[in-house]
Amino acid sequence: MLDPKHVETLKEIVGKENVYSDKAHRIAYSYDATRTRFEPDAVVFPRNEEDVSRILVYCNHHGIVITPRGAGSGFTGGALPTNGGITLAMEKHMNRILEIDMENMVAVVQPGVVNMDLQRAVEELRLFYPPDPASEEYSTLGGNVSENAGGMRAAKYGITKDYVMALRAVRPNGDIIRAGKRTIKDVAGYNIAGILIASEGTLAVITEITVKLLPKPKFRKAYMGIFPSVDNAMNAVFRSLSGGANPVAMEFMDALVVQALKEKLGIELPEDAGALLIGDVDGNVIEEVDFQLEILEKSFKENGAQDFVIAHTDKERDTLWYARRNASPSITVFGSKKLNEDISVPRSMLPEALKRIYEIGERYNFKVPCFGHAGDGNIHVNVMVDGSDEKQLEEGHKAIEEIFELVVDMGGTLSGEHGIGTSKAPFMNIAFNEAELSLFKDIKHAFDPNNILNPGKMGLPGV
Amino acid sequence: MLDPKHVETLKEIVGKENVYSDKAHRIAYSYDATRTRFEPDAVVFPRNEEDVSRILVYCNHHGIVITPRGAGSGFTGGALPTNGGITLAMEKHMNRILEIDMENMVAVVQPGVVNMDLQRAVEELRLFYPPDPASEEYSTLGGNVSENAGGMRAAKYGITKDYVMALRAVRPNGDIIRAGKRTIKDVAGYNIAGILIASEGTLAVITEITVKLLPKPKFRKAYMGIFPSVDNAMNAVFRSLSGGANPVAMEFMDALVVQALKEKLGIELPEDAGALLIGDVDGNVIEEVDFQLEILEKSFKENGAQDFVIAHTDKERDTLWYARRNASPSITVFGSKKLNEDISVPRSMLPEALKRIYEIGERYNFKVPCFGHAGDGNIHVNVMVDGSDEKQLEEGHKAIEEIFELVVDMGGTLSGEHGIGTSKAPFMNIAFNEAELSLFKDIKHAFDPNNILNPGKMGLPGV
């Protein structure tokens, strides 16, 4: 527990209305999307960068652990205060879009801005912020940067790191760091923004984010391919992409997801549909959109697609996407708890990876419905277990570990977009060798020698 | 001087045919594009990653300084062995394209591969590696990554860091580090590749590079706009881009460059041409190319363009680009030595930045022809002096310092693509505050505690 004198000092720093150590606040800030709970000793709402700096100086001096937090929507525990201490919650005051600079096509935001609020604000100006994690309606840009959030549009447009031009951040010693510029090119000094992205709040507290915007493409159409098998669909994915297609998104659903969509939502799909690919293509001219659709149709049909559907209107598009949007909620028909991992492999390995993941599932006797961002190789693998059965949970975690070993063996990664946090920390030694883990520790130590920022995450030492 | 016993040991490690300490080799590896000379004590040609690791272990133990080197084509001294020691030259053995993976659209290369060799190899397969520094015919990928090289196509396609998916590198302690994956999404562990990019060989020795490739666009046309003044051209740049244009390149030449092109090469241009913009647009369909040209023509004419020329064929394109390609060699008509700095500002600041740069030139009585990558805000500013006149050189450097102060004040950077190295090291304290410089030192120390890798570069401590 935090000494009450620290709470008092923190109240002096940020005002008493911005520091809470009561049970209600501690519970309210104890969770994230992992549904695991760890209560912070206090919740602090900094009003600005100066507050953050002063809080860090104080906590660094007194060895008080800090967990920065956006919306708490992460899937791997990055925002969980596993060591107690202070949760530094950015959503209350540091939640403003500071500037949308149309001339240079950049936006400057505070870390607590919700992703979709930024998307909507720039789209009103005919600009476009592509990163669209599934949590876009509530996750914050600070969290997006800290986890290097992906999303559906990554196949064409890349991920959060491809849009961060500059950051402001505070080191544990209170130093305010400016990293990057509002310029496309900047090669002066180390790429500090580059290392802060995906660092899960373990190196510095991000206080301001400058992102690149694009002109909003004028045309968009959706497509759906229905395949007899996962293998057909997966081959169609990488053959269309290597054949020159550049779809905005290419989302995959396997036979179990198709079954769940039918059972739970009554979605009408062909009897023998073994896998779906759904996505968007876009362009400044309609001919570009049609060019993309032609390549996709050709590649899909050459790889066994039974049907290729194009949605020409927004309404038709909504119908196609309805299936994909409900993939995650529908698969609960196979078990009360899903052990959801977002593995990523080189796209050409997708057919083999899926085949072997299903084999692991069969061996453990679990259903493993898979769906996700096939266009960028990032698949959400869901080991479905009875959450009330301890034995099943344990077996499920063993299956997950085998899946990680398989994925890393195939040149893939433990996490495409969810991060490591606490959930995947036990598997870091599958993906990284001693030398690499040792480098991570050295970097952590360089930024945060007293280990006060989000200790114990990413497989790094706890307190 | 290096103790001869060290030379002997290095010969044992990599073979005697790969270690040279004779005068001829030391002179041959003493220069780069800055035309400054520092002789290494020995030149070592590692055969592979294991060699690099064993050399680093040995040198780290004995405190022998190492300067990694690609083609030595850098403009800021990154590859100069300013502290003697060993030059680790990658171009002799570690110069192979290891793989072009068409299915995943990535290439894997050793650091000594020449940029253009990679471009040509992938284009034969209808793929595309966009980063195109002006040194593309001789600079190496290792150097490109270490300096985060830009180029003409950055306006649309970004810079080297936007294409690096994974690196292998060796730390000074000999540890071999794998950073990144052959996947679009990968958020496991710190973004080590991100911090190694642009680190100028000061943190680790890069031994393998995996880059993302794109499908090669099918259509390309070039355009040229002729403007009465720099101000008109600069306004046209950011107005076309914020108006939705996404040209591959948008290269700028000012009135002095136009004058030099006429005088030195006899290129025919209108009498009153005060600035040129030359570039390419591309697309998968011709309609996209025409869409881009329409926006450009409209924006150019609204901003005072006297003429807008489209090159429809490759031959016509070569004619337009001839002017841009000869901008750099032609400006020697204004002085025997150019103090060439590659500043970058947010695009909307270009008109004001250029105006004030010319004012600085006038105050010092130097011609300052400017040209470069206006589409991404990166301009090559050339203070022309008589290289044999010490006084002029000194004054020229003062003018450069004023230009840097101005640029940083406008939100720009000391270097858009050339790096800091030794040339710009004295100006680091203009761009960065104590806290930021201190963080750079801490990161350097975390990777290289004995300061053996390229010490004294980027404003970091020497030996």
Interface residues (C-beta under 8 A of the other chain):
Chain A: D101 M102 E103 N104 M105 V106 R126 E147 N148 G150 A154 A155 G158 I159 K161 D162 R171 D175 I176 I177 R178 A179 K181 R182 T183 I184 K185 D186 V187 A188 G189 Y190 N191 I192 G194 I195 I197 A198 S199 L214 P215 F238 L241 S242 G244 A245 N246 G283 N284 V285 I286 E287 E288 F291 Q292 S344 V345 P346 R347 S348 H373 D376 G377 N378 G411 G412 T413 L414 S415 G416 E417 H418 G419 I420 K424 M428 A431 F432 N433 A435 E436 S438 L439 F440 D442 I443 H445 A446 F447 M458
Chain B: D101 M102 E103 N104 M105 V106 R126 E147 N148 G150 A154 A155 G158 I159 K161 D162 R171 D175 I176 I177 R178 A179 K181 R182 T183 I184 K185 D186 V187 A188 G189 Y190 N191 I192 G194 I195 I197 A198 S199 L214 P215 F238 L241 S242 G244 A245 N246 G283 N284 V285 I286 E287 E288 F291 Q292 S344 V345 P346 R347 S348 H373 D376 G377 N378 G411 G412 T413 L414 S415 G416 E417 H418 G419 I420 K424 M428 A431 F432 N433 A435 E436 S438 L439 F440 D442 I443 K444 H445 A446 F447 M458
